[in-house]
Amino acid sequence: MPLQTYIPAEADLTSTGAAQAALHERAAAATRRRFGNRVFVRAVVEISNFCRENCAYCGMRRDHRALRRYRARHEQIAELLIHHRPASVTDVNIQAGEDPVAAREIALPLVQALRRKTPLGVSVCLGTLPPALYAALREAGADIYIMKFECADAAQYARFQAPGTLAERLRDIRLLAKSGWCVSSGFIAGLPGQTPGALLKNLELAWALPLCGCSVSPFIQSAGTPLAGSPACDPNRTLNAMAALRLMRPEWVIPAVSALNLVQKNGYRRGLRAGANLVTINLTPDDLRDDYVIYKRDRFVVTEERALAALAAEGLVPSSEGLAEFYRRQSPNGAATQTAAAAIPA
């Protein structure tokens, strides 16, 4: 377990002006020391928007009856990724709502095809699944499991109707790491009623978990959800949390999420200045993409052109080393050798 040399404080998460600039500059310097000017470039394909969960913040919640549901054909996605992926992409993330049918019938054969026919590293973000299906995906060749804990407060987790219970979510994160997966997680900044102290608890939980990386997503009001009329989040809270994550864990992979551009102009580039070292190009077919509404239909779609332009504008370059390859070079199971008891001091 790495020695913690930086302990985040509420003042860091609420900082603005010169204090915020100094925090972000420290985070950017820490990123450059560990990764140089190289940023991982991953593709995402969103294979299903069916979801059995009813998260109050997500536009794909099961009670959003007006949403047209879809499941992609794995042959269509395989053709796209095997023969038509952008040259800069080294890894792919297969993502869906909590849809075990899609995990079993689309994601699993897709992982098998990608492993046979490409050198791509493979991440999956498929929600809570039976242990046997986790094992089958791992055996098929997936490298990284993305499972976000969303909110570190168990009562708020329940109030927002996040998947299952927080205890169950954390149990599966630990199970995945113990089973040999590199696990990445994430949480939402700016949820209605979230105090700076509650946001800080997310950082503390991220430190305690056996993770290889973590994301911070800004809360965005989504039509068809109970939180559609809630106040917009402060983008600075998201960016400050990203910077704090970087200083807390210099070796982690931290994505610049596309939603940053929905809450602030040039938010995506600001994320790269605040410690992010992963960009994700959206390769979901056009006829499916508009219905994958975690946030809203007028989403900011990161194309290869947009991703490479953002990197160039910040003096960064795509990494020639893939994300999965990077993790394999680290200690066994990446950062998963941490123990759950390794919580940061209060």
Wavefront OBJ file of the C-alpha trace (Angstrom):
o trace
v 0.000 0.000 0.000
v 1.476 3.406 -0.921
v 2.281 5.935 1.759
v -0.255 8.740 1.778
v 1.518 12.072 1.577
v -1.553 14.211 0.852
v -4.755 14.218 2.878
v -7.581 16.227 1.256
v -9.505 18.791 3.262
v -12.872 20.455 2.757
v -11.030 23.699 1.996
v -9.440 22.029 -1.045
v -12.821 20.934 -2.385
v -14.377 24.391 -2.025
v -11.357 26.380 -3.190
v -11.616 29.052 -5.883
v -9.331 31.680 -7.364
v -5.639 31.499 -6.534
v -6.053 28.619 -4.066
v -7.861 26.535 -6.669
v -5.281 27.358 -9.343
v -2.497 26.229 -6.997
v -4.354 22.975 -6.209
v -4.858 22.185 -9.893
v -1.266 23.056 -10.760
v -0.034 20.671 -8.058
v -2.289 17.937 -9.437
v -1.121 18.528 -13.005
v 2.516 18.431 -11.883
v 1.908 15.151 -10.049
v 0.348 13.683 -13.199
v 3.250 14.759 -15.379
v 5.805 13.343 -12.923
v 4.119 9.939 -13.036
v 2.881 9.802 -16.644
v 4.784 12.494 -18.540
v 2.632 14.212 -21.146
v 1.000 10.941 -22.242
v -2.725 10.345 -21.829
v -4.517 7.032 -22.312
v -7.080 6.953 -25.121
v -9.970 4.539 -24.754
v -13.111 3.956 -26.806
v -16.528 3.290 -25.285
v -19.413 1.365 -26.829
v -22.771 1.520 -25.061
v -24.369 -1.840 -25.821
v -27.685 -1.581 -23.948
v -29.819 1.042 -22.231
v -32.081 -1.476 -20.513
v -31.673 -1.104 -16.754
v -33.241 -2.933 -13.839
v -32.211 -0.179 -11.406
v -34.076 3.036 -10.609
v -31.343 5.534 -9.721
v -32.888 8.950 -9.116
v -30.074 10.743 -10.988
v -29.942 8.587 -14.152
v -31.983 9.017 -17.318
v -31.913 5.279 -17.994
v -33.721 4.401 -14.748
v -36.314 1.683 -15.204
v -39.240 4.024 -14.470
v -38.348 6.308 -17.385
v -41.072 4.825 -19.560
v -40.667 7.292 -22.429
v -37.145 6.094 -23.217
v -36.756 3.885 -26.284
v -34.815 0.851 -25.133
v -32.249 -0.989 -27.222
v -29.694 -3.773 -27.163
v -26.938 -3.669 -29.781
v -25.896 -6.702 -31.810
v -22.483 -7.906 -30.729
v -21.557 -8.656 -34.357
v -22.171 -5.000 -35.280
v -19.983 -3.729 -32.438
v -17.266 -6.315 -33.126
v -17.092 -5.254 -36.785
v -16.749 -1.628 -35.715
v -14.004 -2.239 -33.164
v -12.037 -4.840 -35.097
v -11.997 -3.071 -38.460
v -12.968 0.577 -38.002
v -11.664 1.812 -34.649
v -9.600 5.040 -34.589
v -5.853 4.565 -34.706
v -5.319 6.320 -31.373
v -7.460 3.852 -29.408
v -5.592 1.242 -27.337
v -8.471 0.071 -25.125
v -12.242 -0.246 -25.237
v -14.880 0.018 -22.511
v -18.044 -2.052 -23.004
v -20.796 -0.277 -21.098
v -24.485 -0.894 -20.420
v -27.261 -0.238 -17.981
v -27.706 -2.909 -15.318
v -28.813 -5.478 -17.870
v -27.615 -9.048 -17.173
v -29.037 -10.182 -20.528
v -26.762 -7.762 -22.377
v -23.811 -8.751 -20.186
v -24.286 -12.409 -21.018
v -25.476 -12.288 -24.642
v -23.648 -9.200 -25.994
v -20.703 -8.273 -23.786
v -19.360 -11.784 -23.264
v -19.133 -12.812 -26.952
v -17.850 -9.324 -27.793
v -14.992 -9.657 -25.301
v -14.160 -13.069 -26.757
v -14.073 -11.671 -30.309
v -11.914 -8.710 -29.323
v -9.447 -10.919 -27.511
v -9.117 -13.230 -30.531
v -8.792 -10.537 -33.179
v -7.348 -7.363 -31.621
v -4.649 -6.292 -29.157
v -7.147 -3.997 -27.398
v -7.314 -3.891 -23.641
v -10.910 -4.463 -22.542
v -12.828 -2.773 -19.725
v -16.415 -3.566 -18.836
v -18.936 -1.410 -16.977
v -21.963 -3.665 -16.552
v -23.129 -3.191 -12.988
v -23.679 -5.867 -10.366
v -23.604 -9.407 -11.785
v -23.481 -12.969 -10.427
v -19.936 -14.071 -9.523
v -20.018 -16.719 -12.273
v -20.602 -14.029 -14.909
v -17.786 -11.885 -13.524
v -15.561 -14.956 -13.841
v -16.720 -15.701 -17.383
v -15.962 -12.133 -18.506
v -12.532 -12.314 -16.902
v -11.795 -15.682 -18.511
v -12.941 -14.292 -21.886
v -10.228 -11.655 -21.673
v -11.614 -8.530 -19.999
v -8.980 -6.733 -17.940
v -10.712 -3.970 -15.990
v -14.090 -3.780 -14.236
v -15.602 -0.346 -13.713
v -18.034 -0.268 -10.803
v -18.876 3.146 -9.399
v -19.908 3.519 -5.773
v -21.588 6.840 -6.660
v -22.018 8.137 -3.090
v -20.141 7.268 0.111
v -23.024 7.994 2.495
v -25.238 4.916 2.921
v -28.356 6.948 3.759
v -27.951 9.204 0.710
v -27.142 6.161 -1.420
v -30.509 4.716 -0.417
v -32.327 8.027 -0.886
v -31.029 8.343 -4.450
v -32.039 4.712 -5.126
v -28.560 3.767 -6.278
v -28.068 0.067 -7.147
v -28.799 -2.290 -4.256
v -27.250 -1.001 -1.064
v -23.903 0.717 -0.592
v -22.683 -2.277 1.423
v -23.559 -4.623 -1.453
v -21.819 -2.370 -3.961
v -18.645 -2.242 -1.895
v -18.798 -6.004 -1.351
v -18.725 -6.562 -5.118
v -15.895 -4.062 -5.655
v -13.808 -5.982 -3.129
v -14.850 -9.326 -4.608
v -13.773 -8.228 -8.089
v -10.395 -7.000 -6.872
v -9.819 -10.192 -4.879
v -10.671 -12.204 -8.008
v -7.865 -10.591 -10.013
v -9.633 -7.725 -11.762
v -8.201 -4.234 -11.897
v -11.140 -2.270 -10.542
v -11.935 1.353 -11.291
v -14.706 3.154 -9.454
v -16.202 6.617 -9.304
v -18.590 8.983 -7.594
v -20.842 11.946 -8.328
v -20.003 15.481 -7.241
v -22.814 17.970 -6.688
v -25.700 15.639 -5.874
v -28.597 17.589 -4.328
v -27.863 18.261 -0.664
v -24.245 17.112 -0.883
v -22.106 19.090 1.564
v -18.342 19.571 1.275
v -18.011 17.077 4.113
v -20.058 14.502 2.204
v -17.941 15.050 -0.909
v -14.828 14.546 1.211
v -16.230 11.209 2.405
v -16.200 10.048 -1.228
v -12.469 10.673 -1.398
v -11.947 8.828 1.865
v -13.895 5.822 0.609
v -12.023 5.808 -2.702
v -8.737 5.673 -0.777
v -9.962 2.765 1.330
v -11.071 0.610 -1.601
v -8.805 -1.729 -3.658
v -8.876 0.412 -6.806
v -6.621 1.104 -9.778
v -8.430 4.323 -10.694
v -11.422 6.502 -9.974
v -13.606 9.038 -11.766
v -15.516 12.092 -10.580
v -18.686 12.917 -12.522
v -20.637 16.160 -12.116
v -24.305 15.832 -11.217
v -26.427 16.819 -14.222
v -30.208 17.064 -14.100
v -31.763 14.463 -16.380
v -35.281 14.511 -17.810
v -37.496 11.668 -16.675
v -35.916 11.476 -13.213
v -37.014 12.687 -9.758
v -34.032 15.079 -9.719
v -34.834 16.745 -13.040
v -35.614 20.085 -11.339
v -32.688 20.065 -8.914
v -30.084 22.858 -8.893
v -27.118 22.497 -11.212
v -23.844 21.394 -9.678
v -20.849 23.663 -9.227
v -18.265 22.413 -11.756
v -15.477 23.588 -9.492
v -16.401 20.949 -6.897
v -15.930 18.236 -9.532
v -12.599 19.604 -10.740
v -11.303 20.156 -7.210
v -12.240 16.586 -6.294
v -10.359 15.329 -9.357
v -7.283 17.304 -8.348
v -7.523 15.982 -4.793
v -7.779 12.409 -6.092
v -4.630 12.910 -8.151
v -2.653 14.284 -5.225
v -3.974 11.513 -2.993
v -3.133 8.757 -5.496
v -0.525 9.894 -8.066
v -0.434 6.432 -9.685
v -4.157 6.200 -10.448
v -5.801 6.498 -13.840
v -8.347 9.336 -13.612
v -10.648 10.029 -16.581
v -11.734 13.374 -17.951
v -15.457 12.597 -18.233
v -17.364 14.028 -21.185
v -20.017 15.506 -18.862
v -17.505 18.153 -17.773
v -18.313 19.996 -20.989
v -22.020 19.959 -20.148
v -21.495 21.943 -16.948
v -18.870 24.388 -18.188
v -17.374 25.516 -21.466
v -13.941 23.904 -21.828
v -14.705 21.791 -18.763
v -13.153 18.784 -20.490
v -9.864 20.601 -20.968
v -10.003 21.879 -17.391
v -10.243 18.247 -16.289
v -6.992 17.518 -18.117
v -5.410 20.425 -16.235
v -6.683 19.079 -12.908
v -5.039 15.672 -13.022
v -6.968 13.582 -15.561
v -4.905 11.191 -17.683
v -7.552 9.270 -19.642
v -9.844 10.391 -22.461
v -12.642 8.278 -23.910
v -13.818 8.396 -27.528
v -17.466 7.479 -28.036
v -17.918 4.820 -30.726
v -21.538 3.883 -29.991
v -23.336 3.730 -33.367
v -25.209 6.950 -34.158
v -28.610 5.248 -34.280
v -28.195 4.061 -30.669
v -26.250 6.855 -29.002
v -29.136 9.300 -28.470
v -30.993 6.767 -26.326
v -28.087 6.151 -23.938
v -29.145 8.997 -21.666
v -27.307 8.851 -18.362
v -27.536 12.636 -18.422
v -29.455 14.109 -21.356
v -29.809 13.746 -25.090
v -27.763 16.811 -25.998
v -24.675 15.162 -24.522
v -21.131 16.178 -25.339
v -19.928 13.406 -27.637
v -16.156 12.952 -27.606
v -15.004 12.042 -31.094
v -11.408 11.230 -31.949
v -11.051 14.692 -33.449
v -12.312 16.377 -30.286
v -10.207 14.209 -27.977
v -6.973 14.736 -29.898
v -7.650 18.456 -30.242
v -8.140 18.760 -26.474
v -4.902 16.885 -25.823
v -2.959 19.001 -28.295
v -4.348 22.224 -26.833
v -3.048 21.173 -23.405
v 0.363 20.047 -24.684
v -0.484 16.357 -24.239
v -0.176 13.327 -26.537
v -1.939 9.943 -26.784
v -0.175 7.145 -24.946
v 1.177 4.389 -27.156
v 0.876 2.051 -24.188
v -2.599 0.762 -23.510
v -4.393 1.080 -20.223
v -4.571 -2.677 -19.639
v -0.907 -3.028 -20.575
v -0.021 -0.291 -18.084
v -1.888 -2.090 -15.312
v -0.170 -5.379 -16.115
v 3.194 -3.708 -15.565
v 2.192 -2.608 -12.089
v 2.258 -4.687 -8.919
v 0.055 -7.802 -8.982
v -3.562 -6.754 -9.510
v -2.557 -3.101 -9.688
v -3.612 -1.222 -6.575
v -5.818 -4.082 -5.441
v -3.309 -5.166 -2.835
v -4.706 -2.498 -0.525
v -6.952 -3.620 2.277
v -10.354 -2.225 2.989
v -9.120 -1.252 6.438
v -6.687 1.251 4.962
v -8.988 4.234 5.348
v -7.394 7.648 5.323
v -7.261 9.489 8.634
v -10.201 11.704 9.527
l 1 2 3 4 5 6 7 8 9 10 11 12 13 14 15 16 17 18 19 20 21 22 23 24 25 26 27 28 29 30 31 32 33 34 35 36 37 38 39 40 41 42 43 44 45 46 47 48 49 50 51 52 53 54 55 56 57 58 59 60 61 62 63 64 65 66 67 68 69 70 71 72 73 74 75 76 77 78 79 80 81 82 83 84 85 86 87 88 89 90 91 92 93 94 95 96 97 98 99 100 101 102 103 104 105 106 107 108 109 110 111 112 113 114 115 116 117 118 119 120 121 122 123 124 125 126 127 128 129 130 131 132 133 134 135 136 137 138 139 140 141 142 143 144 145 146 147 148 149 150 151 152 153 154 155 156 157 158 159 160 161 162 163 164 165 166 167 168 169 170 171 172 173 174 175 176 177 178 179 180 181 182 183 184 185 186 187 188 189 190 191 192 193 194 195 196 197 198 199 200 201 202 203 204 205 206 207 208 209 210 211 212 213 214 215 216 217 218 219 220 221 222 223 224 225 226 227 228 229 230 231 232 233 234 235 236 237 238 239 240 241 242 243 244 245 246 247 248 249 250 251 252 253 254 255 256 257 258 259 260 261 262 263 264 265 266 267 268 269 270 271 272 273 274 275 276 277 278 279 280 281 282 283 284 285 286 287 288 289 290 291 292 293 294 295 296 297 298 299 300 301 302 303 304 305 306 307 308 309 310 311 312 313 314 315 316 317 318 319 320 321 322 323 324 325 326 327 328 329 330 331 332 333 334 335 336 337 338 339 340 341 342 343 344 345 346
